[in-house]
Amino acid sequence: MIEVKNISKAYDGKTILEDISFSVNKGECVALTGASGAGKTTLMRIIAGLEKPDSGEVKINESIRKTYVFQENRLLENKTVLENILAVAPDKNKALYFLERCFLLDDKDKKAGHLSGGMKRRLAIARALSYGGELYFFDEPLRELDGDTLKAVAALIKEEIHGKTALFITHDEFSLDFICDRKIEITNKS
């Protein structure tokens, strides 16, 4: 499904990624792990086609539907919770289903800008899952969540990506062990 070959990337003369290679099989959820600043987000953005590597290549079927949960929520702050989902996924029943599963159904008419940090994060996840796809990119999706909410949303993600391919970045050990099939350690060479 994904083949990463000899990816290197530098910013302002500082090497972020150097000669990274691995593959991800169809239907597999792979965690990109490593210390802060190791280049995990940069690598994920390169794989998703949002950034260009300095060298190397990514082989991926460009025609498949991709879904991304960014580190930042990227919400429409002046739109309601429901409108945020409908802006990318017009199936209202599906939107309401994911709002319920992310504990936001009672807040569907609130402006996204008025939500707490954890609620915004759950909305970003509900929006991505409503959009759907064959390939998922999750960059710290469960940050700002804890306890039973984290476990319930992690279970929802695992359920929804079953049989699909996903790349996952998180520092939360529960999520890594519960959701991901394997881990790839990214180390910064500089």
N, C-alpha and C positions, 0 to 999 in steps of 0.2 A: 504493500500500500504506500509506504513512505520509504525512500532511500536517501539518506544524507551521506554525501561523499566529500570528504576533505574540506569541510567548511571552515573558513577563516574570516575574521572580521576585526578591524581596528578602528578606533575613534581617536582623532588628534594624535596619531602616532602610538597610541597605547593599544596593544593587542588585547582584545576581549575574548575572542575564540580562535583557537589554533588547531587546524587539521582534525576537525570533529567528523567522525563517521559512525553511522549505525543505521539499522533499519527497523521499521515498525510494521508488523504484520496486520493484515485486515482483521478487524474485530478485537484488537489488542489495545489496552490502556497502559501507556508507558509514562512513568513519572520522570521528569527531568529534575534531578536533585543537585545540590551543591551550595556552597557558601554564597551569601549575598555578594553581588558583584561578579559572580562567576560567568555571567553571560547567558543565563537560562532564558530570560525574556527575549533577549536579542536573538538567540537561536530559534525560539518559538516563532518570533516575528518573521525570520528568514524562511522557515519552513512553511509558514502560512502565506508567504508571498508579499508580505507587507514591507520587507526590507530586502536589500540585495547584499549578498556576501561579497567580500573582496576577492575571494577565490573559492573554488569548489562548486558543487551543484546539489540541488534537491530534485529528486525524481518523485513526482506525485501526479495523480490524475487531476488535471485542472478542471475537469468538467463536473467533479463531484461537489455536492453541496457542503459548504464548510460553515461552522458556527464557532464564534469566539467569545469567551468571557475574558475581557481585558482586566488588568490590575485595577484600572480606574473604572468606575461604573458606567460612564458615558451615557447617562440618562438625559432625557428631555425634561429638565427641571421644572419648566412651566406647564407641562402636560400632566394629566393624571396618571396614576399607576397603570390603569387599564390602557389608556392611550399610548403609553410607552411600549406596551407589548403589541398593540394593534398597528403601530407604525411600521413594524417589521414582519409581523405574522398576523394576517387579517382574520384568522379563525377565532371568533370570540369565545366559542365554547372551549376550545383548547386553551386560550388565554386564561379563562376563568378557572379551568382545571389546575393549571400550574400556579396561579395565584393562591388557590386553596392549599395546594401541596407545599407552598412556600410561606404559608401563614400570613398572606396578604389580602385575602378575599374581602375582609371587612374594611380594608383601606383602599379599595380599588378606585374610589372617587377622589382620593387625596392627591394633591400635587406632589410629584416626586421630590421636589425641592424641600418639602416639609417633613420628609421621612428621616428617621435616624440612620446612622451609618450602616448598621446591620440590616435594616429594612431595605435600604438602597441596594445592598449587596444581594439580598434575596430577590429583589426585583430584576437585577441584572441577570441572575441565574434563570429566573422564570422566563424572562424574555428570550434568552438563548435557547432554552429547552422548547419554548413555543415555536421558535423559528425552525428548530430541528436540523437534521443534516446527517451526513454519512461520516464526517470527520469533525471532531470537536477539539478545540483548543481552550484549555482552562488555565488561566494565569492567576494563581492565588484566589481561586473562586470562593473559598470558605473563610477568608480573613474577615474579621469582625463578627464571626458567628462563634457561639460556644455552647457547651452543654447539650441538652436535648435537641435544640434547634440545629446545631451543627450536625448531629447524628442523623436527624430526620432529612435534612437537605442533602447530606452525603448519600444517604440511602436512595433518595430520589434520583440524584445524578447517576449513581451506579445502575439503577433500574432503567433509566432512559438511554444510557449509552451501551447497554448490553448488546453485544453483537456488532457494535460500531467501533470505529477506530478513534482513539483519543490520546492527546498529549496533555499532561497535567503537571503544573508546577505548584508545589505547596511546601510549607515547612511544618505542616500539621501531620505528625506521625500516624494518627488515627486514620486520616484520609488516605495517606499513602498506602497503608496496609489494607484498608477496607476496600478502596476503589481500584487501585492500580494492580496490574498483573506483574509488572517488574519495574525496576528503577535503572536509570542511566545517570551516572555521576558526571557532572560537568565541572571541570577544574579550570581555573584561570591560570594561564601559563606565565603571565607577566608578574 
